[in-house]
């Protein structure tokens, strides 16, 4: 069996108050804040995995991949 990959893009932006916001466009609603870019990225990954698991359990998402992969554009 060949493993398929699902690439999720993490977009990072700095707010005017200094906080970082991370969102994943492929999963609407996955948007989090962090004090640092690394913290925001980690929180986005955690929320994305929870959303994917929930949607799979409820049949709302077809299993697009066996392995999710995250990408943070430079």
Backbone as ProteinMPNN parsed JSONL, in Angstrom:
{"seq_chain_A": "XXXXXXXXXXXXXXXXXXXXXXXXXXXXXXXXXXXXXXXXXXXXXXXXXXXXXXXXXXXXXXXXXXXXXXXXXX", "coords_chain_A": {"N_chain_A": [[0.84, -1.179, 0.0], [0.599, 2.172, -0.874], [1.547, 5.14, 0.703], [-0.244, 8.153, 1.036], [0.1, 11.693, 0.965], [-1.049, 14.58, 2.697], [-0.822, 17.933, 2.332], [-0.706, 20.649, 4.449], [-0.898, 24.076, 4.731], [0.643, 26.442, 6.756], [-0.017, 29.65, 7.618], [1.589, 32.466, 8.771], [1.232, 35.451, 10.591], [2.067, 38.635, 11.943], [0.515, 40.362, 14.498], [-0.543, 43.75, 15.284], [-0.251, 44.171, 17.992], [1.844, 42.57, 18.667], [1.447, 39.854, 19.02], [1.385, 36.62, 17.451], [-0.352, 35.23, 14.722], [-1.63, 32.249, 13.456], [-2.806, 30.451, 10.729], [-4.57, 27.919, 8.873], [-5.264, 27.583, 5.672], [-6.435, 25.431, 4.254], [-8.076, 24.229, 6.061], [-10.77, 25.586, 7.073], [-11.412, 27.809, 9.736], [-9.389, 27.003, 11.377], [-7.485, 28.746, 13.172], [-5.188, 30.348, 15.19], [-3.6, 31.946, 18.045], [-0.323, 32.984, 19.173], [2.467, 33.663, 21.344], [4.912, 33.669, 20.163], [6.278, 32.988, 16.844], [6.855, 30.244, 16.671], [5.312, 29.121, 18.75], [2.712, 29.767, 17.878], [2.654, 28.295, 15.489], [2.913, 25.645, 16.461], [0.542, 25.436, 17.974], [-1.326, 25.709, 15.902], [-0.851, 23.377, 14.415], [-1.62, 21.432, 16.3], [-4.382, 22.026, 16.656], [-5.267, 21.626, 14.041], [-4.877, 18.847, 13.698], [-6.706, 17.884, 15.578], [-9.124, 18.821, 14.463], [-9.143, 17.44, 12.0], [-9.286, 14.766, 12.928], [-11.788, 14.804, 14.239], [-13.525, 15.427, 12.088], [-13.122, 13.184, 10.451], [-14.081, 11.122, 12.117], [-16.788, 11.753, 12.175], [-17.534, 11.426, 9.57], [-17.349, 13.61, 7.905], [-15.208, 14.327, 6.4], [-13.4, 13.022, 3.759], [-10.954, 10.466, 3.873], [-8.241, 11.918, 2.954], [-5.545, 11.522, 2.988], [-2.864, 9.504, 4.216], [-0.835, 10.439, 5.772], [-0.539, 13.457, 7.326], [1.097, 16.48, 6.389], [2.87, 19.362, 7.256], [3.407, 22.675, 6.06], [5.297, 25.611, 6.088], [5.38, 28.536, 4.534], [8.18, 30.464, 3.474]], "CA_chain_A": [[0.0, 0.0, 0.0], [1.365, 3.403, -0.99], [1.039, 6.201, 1.566], [-0.54, 9.44, 0.405], [0.351, 12.822, 1.869], [-1.904, 15.762, 2.63], [-0.029, 19.077, 2.763], [-1.456, 21.751, 5.054], [-0.06, 25.272, 4.761], [0.468, 27.301, 7.931], [0.267, 31.055, 7.314], [1.902, 33.214, 9.985], [1.182, 36.916, 10.503], [2.257, 39.3, 13.231], [-0.499, 41.368, 14.815], [0.025, 45.033, 15.715], [0.055, 44.096, 19.42], [3.004, 41.713, 18.848], [1.098, 38.432, 18.987], [1.434, 35.956, 16.149], [-1.555, 34.493, 14.353], [-1.35, 31.173, 12.497], [-4.014, 29.88, 10.149], [-4.39, 26.883, 7.861], [-6.332, 27.834, 4.696], [-7.097, 24.2, 3.831], [-9.035, 23.854, 7.111], [-11.419, 26.807, 7.559], [-11.65, 27.867, 11.172], [-8.159, 26.695, 12.123], [-6.754, 29.994, 13.378], [-4.776, 30.41, 16.593], [-2.625, 32.969, 18.41], [0.805, 32.579, 19.995], [3.367, 34.759, 21.699], [6.032, 33.585, 19.218], [5.884, 32.236, 15.65], [6.932, 28.801, 16.956], [4.155, 28.762, 19.57], [1.524, 29.829, 17.021], [2.734, 27.16, 14.572], [2.623, 24.432, 17.23], [-0.888, 25.432, 18.294], [-2.067, 25.471, 14.658], [-0.723, 21.95, 14.108], [-2.446, 20.683, 17.249], [-5.793, 22.232, 16.335], [-5.536, 20.982, 12.749], [-5.004, 17.404, 13.907], [-7.983, 17.633, 16.27], [-10.202, 19.045, 13.496], [-9.127, 16.317, 11.058], [-9.793, 13.581, 13.624], [-13.228, 14.99, 14.467], [-14.24, 15.323, 10.818], [-13.064, 11.786, 10.011], [-14.984, 10.341, 12.974], [-18.18, 12.056, 11.847], [-17.758, 11.225, 8.146], [-17.428, 14.899, 7.227], [-14.027, 14.484, 5.552], [-12.886, 11.775, 3.218], [-9.541, 10.318, 4.237], [-7.471, 12.409, 1.814], [-4.152, 11.121, 3.073], [-2.479, 8.68, 5.35], [0.116, 11.203, 6.564], [-0.595, 14.91, 7.128], [2.396, 17.166, 6.39], [2.683, 20.802, 7.397], [4.345, 23.511, 5.322], [5.275, 27.021, 6.467], [6.084, 29.287, 3.504], [9.184, 31.431, 3.958]], "C_chain_A": [[0.89, 1.249, 0.0], [0.727, 4.483, -0.112], [0.847, 7.481, 0.766], [-0.311, 10.541, 1.43], [-0.643, 13.953, 1.619], [-1.06, 16.921, 3.16], [-0.943, 20.194, 3.234], [-0.502, 22.928, 5.221], [-0.377, 26.107, 5.997], [0.907, 28.71, 7.551], [0.455, 31.805, 8.637], [1.872, 34.711, 9.705], [1.405, 37.49, 11.889], [1.209, 40.39, 13.393], [0.184, 42.653, 15.289], [0.387, 45.029, 17.201], [1.222, 43.148, 19.718], [2.709, 40.225, 18.831], [1.219, 37.908, 17.563], [0.143, 35.187, 15.934], [-1.153, 33.466, 13.293], [-2.674, 30.604, 12.027], [-3.661, 28.847, 9.094], [-5.537, 27.006, 6.863], [-7.095, 26.579, 4.264], [-8.129, 23.703, 4.842], [-9.667, 25.125, 7.67], [-11.704, 26.733, 9.06], [-10.427, 27.524, 12.003], [-7.3, 27.954, 12.133], [-6.46, 30.104, 14.864], [-3.801, 31.568, 16.78], [-1.495, 32.336, 19.213], [1.671, 33.779, 20.296], [4.567, 34.81, 20.768], [5.544, 32.864, 17.965], [5.878, 30.726, 15.909], [5.727, 28.334, 17.768], [2.879, 28.762, 18.73], [1.504, 28.641, 16.057], [2.382, 25.86, 15.284], [1.138, 24.326, 17.563], [-1.74, 25.163, 17.052], [-2.015, 23.998, 14.271], [-1.621, 21.112, 15.015], [-3.927, 20.806, 16.936], [-6.153, 21.555, 15.02], [-5.727, 19.484, 12.916], [-6.302, 17.05, 14.629], [-9.165, 17.796, 15.325], [-10.285, 17.879, 12.512], [-9.703, 15.06, 11.71], [-11.306, 13.66, 13.823], [-14.016, 14.818, 13.171], [-14.226, 13.894, 10.275], [-14.044, 10.924, 10.799], [-16.446, 10.546, 12.612], [-18.485, 11.93, 10.363], [-17.858, 12.511, 7.355], [-16.257, 15.135, 6.275], [-13.634, 13.106, 5.043], [-11.42, 11.658, 3.608], [-8.657, 10.659, 3.044], [-6.043, 11.892, 1.831], [-3.932, 10.225, 4.276], [-1.573, 9.447, 6.306], [-0.077, 12.689, 6.319], [0.815, 15.487, 7.219], [2.106, 18.656, 6.442], [3.772, 21.541, 6.658], [4.177, 24.953, 5.79], [6.063, 27.779, 5.415], [7.049, 30.31, 4.109], [8.793, 32.852, 3.616]], "O_chain_A": [[1.825, 1.351, 0.794], [-0.481, 4.711, -0.176], [1.674, 7.838, -0.073], [-0.508, 10.334, 2.628], [-1.021, 14.236, 0.482], [-0.63, 16.894, 4.313], [-1.839, 20.63, 2.511], [0.58, 22.782, 5.79], [-1.536, 26.437, 6.25], [2.067, 28.933, 7.204], [-0.415, 31.777, 9.508], [2.418, 35.178, 8.705], [0.985, 36.907, 12.888], [1.044, 41.239, 12.517], [1.36, 42.636, 15.653], [1.244, 45.804, 17.626], [1.561, 42.937, 20.883], [3.617, 39.415, 18.647], [1.162, 38.67, 16.598], [-0.386, 34.568, 16.857], [-0.425, 33.783, 12.352], [-3.557, 30.311, 12.832], [-2.586, 28.894, 8.496], [-6.658, 26.588, 7.155], [-8.28, 26.66, 3.941], [-8.959, 22.853, 4.518], [-9.159, 25.689, 8.639], [-12.176, 25.717, 9.57], [-10.429, 27.734, 13.216], [-6.5, 28.192, 11.228], [-7.356, 29.972, 15.698], [-3.251, 32.1, 15.816], [-1.673, 31.297, 19.849], [1.619, 34.789, 19.595], [5.178, 35.866, 20.597], [4.511, 32.197, 18.005], [5.0, 30.013, 15.422], [5.18, 27.264, 17.502], [2.056, 27.856, 18.856], [0.45, 28.046, 15.832], [1.621, 25.054, 14.749], [0.547, 23.253, 17.447], [-2.756, 24.472, 17.133], [-3.023, 23.432, 13.846], [-2.298, 20.193, 14.553], [-4.651, 19.811, 16.948], [-7.229, 20.971, 14.898], [-6.646, 18.909, 12.333], [-6.925, 16.032, 14.327], [-10.108, 17.007, 15.371], [-11.376, 17.385, 12.225], [-10.52, 14.367, 11.104], [-12.016, 12.68, 13.597], [-15.047, 14.146, 13.151], [-15.217, 13.443, 9.701], [-14.754, 10.098, 10.225], [-17.254, 9.624, 12.726], [-19.58, 12.287, 9.93], [-18.395, 12.513, 6.248], [-16.306, 16.038, 5.44], [-13.548, 12.147, 5.81], [-10.718, 12.667, 3.665], [-8.357, 9.796, 2.219], [-5.397, 11.833, 0.785], [-4.722, 10.206, 5.22], [-1.535, 9.154, 7.501], [0.189, 13.16, 5.213], [1.626, 15.038, 8.028], [1.21, 19.151, 5.758], [4.921, 21.102, 6.625], [3.058, 25.458, 5.878], [7.291, 27.689, 5.389], [6.755, 30.933, 5.129], [9.52, 33.789, 3.945]]}, "name": "protein", "num_of_chains": 1, "seq": "XXXXXXXXXXXXXXXXXXXXXXXXXXXXXXXXXXXXXXXXXXXXXXXXXXXXXXXXXXXXXXXXXXXXXXXXXX"}
